[in-house]
Amino acid sequence: MARRIDFYDDPQAPAANSLVPSVNVVVTNQASEILMIRRSDNDNWAVPGGAIDLGESIPQAAVRETREETGIECEITGIVGTYSDPKHVILYTSNGEVRQEFSIVLTARAVSGEPTPSDESREVRWISRDQVEQLRMDRSMRLRMGHYLSGVGGPYIG
C-alpha cells in the first residue's frame, strides 16, 4: 500500500521535488464537534483535505475534498491560516513525490451527510474539542489544530 511519510527539519529527509497547493478543512457540527479522519496512508488523525485541482477555487476544493473523504457536505465559513514551512516535506511512496508543505486551512459547518470512510480515510468521526489533542497526528496537523482551537485573532500565516 502507498504510504505518506512526513518529515520535519530532518537532515535525512529527501529533497522536495514538488509544491502542490492544498486545502484542509476544520468542519464542525451543531454540537461544535470537529470532523476528523484517520488517514489510510499513515494511520494518523487529521481534518479532511487534499490538492486543489486545476479549474477549481479554494472553497470548491475544500468542499469536494471533505465530501470525498468523509461523506459530509459542508459550507465554508472562514480561514484558520496558511502553512508553507519548507522544513516540512511529505514523501509519497507510491511515486517518489516529495512535496514541500503548502496548505490553506479553512473552517466550515456541516450541512448534510453521515460520516463515511473512503479510500483515503479508514475512519471518520465527530470528535469533541477536548478530545482532539489526545489523537495521534502529525506535527503539522497538531499545529493547525492548535491554532484553530486557540481561537486567537486573525489567520495564521506561516
Secondary structure, DSSP 4 states (H G I P E B T S, - for coil): ---EEEEES-TTSPPP-EE--EEEEEEE-TT--EEEEEETTT--EE--EEEPPTT--HHHHHHHHHHHHHSEEEEEEEEEEEE--TTEEEEETTTTEEEEP-EEEEEEEEEEE-----SSEEEEEEE-HHHHTTS---HHHHHHHHHHHHT-SS-EE-
